[in-house]
Amino acid sequence: MTNRSLQFIVKDQDPLTLSSTETVQHACQRMWERRVGAVMVVDARRLVGIFTGRDAVRTLAEGRSPVDTSLATAMTPNPDTISPAETAIDALRRMGDCGYRHLPVVDGDKVVGIVSRGDFQGLELDKLEGEKSLWERIC
C-alpha cells in the first residue's frame, strides 16, 4: 500500500498519555520504559499538549529541575493534530512542512494514537519525495 489510512496505522497503538501535573522526570522515565519519543499530555482525556525529547532538552538547558517541573510547564501546548481519516501522505506532508517529528492522531476529543516518520513505509516516503521533486520542477 502506498497511502494507508492513519486509522490503519494507529489501530493497535496504546499511546503514552500522562496528566499535565506529572513531572518531567516521570515522563522521561515512562518514555524510556516504553521506548517512545513523545508523551501526549491530557487533562480529562482531552489532548492539551505534547512532550518530546526536544522539550526535555529545553527544560534542562533552561536550568529547570526535571523533578520539580511539571509537564504543564515543559510541554508544547495545543499541538497540531491529524484525523485518523487522513492518510499517511497527509501526515508526512504536515510533519515535513511544519518540522514535526511526532503528530498526534485525534478523533474528536479522543486521542487514538501518534505517528512519527518511522511509522511509514518506503513506498509512502518515496511517493512524498516524488511529490516534492515535481513541485520543485514546477516552481
Secondary structure as the mmCIF struct_conf table of DSSP 4:
data_model
#
loop_
_struct_conf.conf_type_id
_struct_conf.id
_struct_conf.beg_label_comp_id
_struct_conf.beg_label_asym_id
_struct_conf.beg_label_seq_id
_struct_conf.end_label_comp_id
_struct_conf.end_label_asym_id
_struct_conf.end_label_seq_id
BEND BEND1 ASN A 3 ASN A 3
STRN STRN1 SER A 5 SER A 5
HELX_RH_AL_P HELX_RH_AL_P1 LEU A 6 ILE A 9
TURN_TY1_P TURN_TY1_P1 VAL A 10 ASP A 12
STRN STRN2 THR A 17 SER A 19
TURN_TY1_P TURN_TY1_P2 SER A 20 THR A 21
BEND BEND2 GLU A 22 GLU A 22
STRN STRN3 THR A 23 THR A 23
HELX_RH_AL_P HELX_RH_AL_P2 VAL A 24 ARG A 34
TURN_TY1_P TURN_TY1_P3 ARG A 35 ARG A 35
BEND BEND3 GLY A 37 GLY A 37
STRN STRN4 ALA A 38 ASP A 43
TURN_TY1_P TURN_TY1_P4 ALA A 44 ARG A 45
STRN STRN5 ARG A 46 THR A 52
HELX_RH_AL_P HELX_RH_AL_P3 GLY A 53 ALA A 61
TURN_TY1_P TURN_TY1_P5 GLU A 62 GLY A 63
TURN_TY1_P TURN_TY1_P6 PRO A 66 ASP A 68
STRN STRN6 SER A 70 SER A 70
HELX_RH_AL_P HELX_RH_AL_P4 LEU A 71 ALA A 74
BEND BEND4 MET A 75 MET A 75
STRN STRN7 THR A 76 PRO A 77
BEND BEND5 ASN A 78 ASN A 78
STRN STRN8 ILE A 82 ILE A 82
TURN_TY1_P TURN_TY1_P7 PRO A 84 ALA A 85
BEND BEND6 GLU A 86 GLU A 86
STRN STRN9 THR A 87 THR A 87
HELX_RH_AL_P HELX_RH_AL_P5 ALA A 88 CYS A 98
TURN_TY1_P TURN_TY1_P8 GLY A 99 GLY A 99
BEND BEND7 ARG A 101 ARG A 101
STRN STRN10 HIS A 102 ASP A 107
TURN_TY1_P TURN_TY1_P9 GLY A 108 ASP A 109
STRN STRN11 LYS A 110 SER A 116
HELX_RH_3T_P HELX_RH_3T_P1 ARG A 117 ASP A 119
BEND BEND8 PHE A 120 PHE A 120
HELX_RH_AL_P HELX_RH_AL_P6 GLY A 122 ILE A 138
#
